[in-house]
Amino acid sequence: MKYTKNFKGQSYGFNHLKTLLGKASPLRSADELAGLAAVSEEERAIAQWILADLPLTEFLAEPLISPEEDEVSRLIAESHDCDAFAPISSLTVGGFREWLLAVTTSDQAIASVRWGLTPEMVAAVSKIMRNQDLIAVAKRCSVTTRFRNTIGLPGRLSTRLQPNHPTDDPKGIAASVLDGLLYGNGDAVIGINPAMDSPKHVENLLHLLDEVICRHEIPTQSCVLAHVTTTLELMRRGVPVDLVFQSIAGTEAANKSFGVNLALLAEAHDTALALGRGTLGDNVMYFETGQGTALSANAQHGGIDAQTCEARAYAVARAFSPLLVNTVVGFIGPEYLYDGKQIIRAGLEDHFCAKLLGLPMGCDVCYTNHAEADQNDMDNLMTLLAVAGCTFIMGVPGGDDIMLAYQSTSFHDALYLRRVLNLRPAPEFEDWLNRMGIFDGHNALSLGFTPPRLLGVINELTGETL
């Protein structure tokens, strides 16, 4: 189908829905690199105009990728709930934006249509929204998950304590874990990106984290971000795995480049459930995504823009009821998101789309050292995301990941956000912080006090006095 509009005597035409979506996207370097971006702001505005008038039913009638050739498209089609879609089925993309922003639309009404929405619908509506629109709607989308604590409650902001080390030295990791806990970080997960993916190596890290959590009854969960096949092997051997991690993308071909498919993810999900390690809930998966992954794998299927591909990854994630989903928004580099402005926009888009689809969305507010961005840009993004109700951010020692060599958010950043926006950690974790004397009972640090029992177990694990 061709989408056309005349403006000031000039005719604009877009031959396919995927072309229209790409041209309507706010500027980003990934779409320029792929030849999908609008050639001018005028063309972008015309594309957004046409998109706003497009009925939502068009996305059901014209799949971007045929379900016969892509299992993610099949998943989207098979999981679409016609009854949930019915209340908004008469709307255009622009009408859907107005419905989401209307004070007469309740938060419960927004939640009730989640399974009637496709990723392409939410990607489309995000393209015609201002940043404040993305924040306002995402704030209304409450998504709660549980494993050993409760993530995503209103008024709460969680953190992933990320104690990465370039050689996976247990002493360095343990020191970072202690540092993070003493700043109130780690309620979303204590998660390590391993420098090496061998099963034995990952097993040692899992045992280290399990010892800390179990010894001190910390109401949180651990994860070593190894490939899902490594984690599957370890679970079959009885190694203490809390959460199963995997990077995912929005097309079958892109997921294949990661060495995964839906069947493998389902096997890992079922295996983790069978372990029964959660005490409050059974959300056992942790997924990471990022705009540009499909382009990196040459898996955009003839020209689907980066942000729409990213939204399709959320259909994969929500099929497995994850505890956490995280967009690593600036990690891939300036070839995909060139500068701070593009990174900020992408982070807000990703959070909005995922929350609207019903996912517990966090963000690694980050950039690489060759991007046109700095820490002030990240301060802006993390503040905007916290206002929007972001589920969690990263806690990295000093904000500088010395293993992955990129800049993220620090342990101190979560303290700043919680203080200025009156946010708190997950309730069970907050209670533990108070019992341990790390917090003072009023959502603030007990400065100068080091819990001796926690420090003792770290010393035992490392064999040295920290």
Sequence and secondary structure as in RCSB ss.txt:
>XXXX:A:sequence
MKYTKNFKGQSYGFNHLKTLLGKASPLRSADELAGLAAVSEEERAIAQWILADLPLTEFLAEPLISPEEDEVSRL
IAESHDCDAFAPISSLTVGGFREWLLAVTTSDQAIASVRWGLTPEMVAAVSKIMRNQDLIAVAKRCSVTTRFRNT
IGLPGRLSTRLQPNHPTDDPKGIAASVLDGLLYGNGDAVIGINPAMDSPKHVENLLHLLDEVICRHEIPTQSCVL
AHVTTTLELMRRGVPVDLVFQSIAGTEAANKSFGVNLALLAEAHDTALALGRGTLGDNVMYFETGQGTALSANAQ
HGGIDAQTCEARAYAVARAFSPLLVNTVVGFIGPEYLYDGKQIIRAGLEDHFCAKLLGLPMGCDVCYTNHAEADQ
NDMDNLMTLLAVAGCTFIMGVPGGDDIMLAYQSTSFHDALYLRRVLNLRPAPEFEDWLNRMGIFDGHNALSLGFT
PPRLLGVINELTGETL
>XXXX:A:secstr
  EEEEETTEEEEESSHHHHHHHHS   HHHHHTT S SSHHHHHHHHHHHHTSBTTHHHHS SS TTT HHHHH
HHHH  HHHHGGGTT BHHHHHHHHH TTS HHHHHHTGGG  HHHHHHHHHT  HHHHHHHHHT    EESSSE
E  TTB EEEE    TT  HHHHHHHHHHHHHTT  SSEEEE  S   HHHHHHHHHHHHHHHHHTT S  EEE 
  HHHHHHHHHTT     EEEE  SSHHHHHHTT  HHHHHHHHHHHHHH   SS    EEEEE TTHHHHTT S
TTT  HHHHHHHHHHHHHTT  SEEEE TTSS TTTS BHHHHHHHHHHHHHHHHHTT  EEE   B TTSB  H
HHHHHHHHHHHHTT SEEEEBGGGEETTTTEE  BHHHHHHHHHHTT B  HHHHHHHHHHTSB SSSSB TT  
 HHHHHHHHHHHTS  
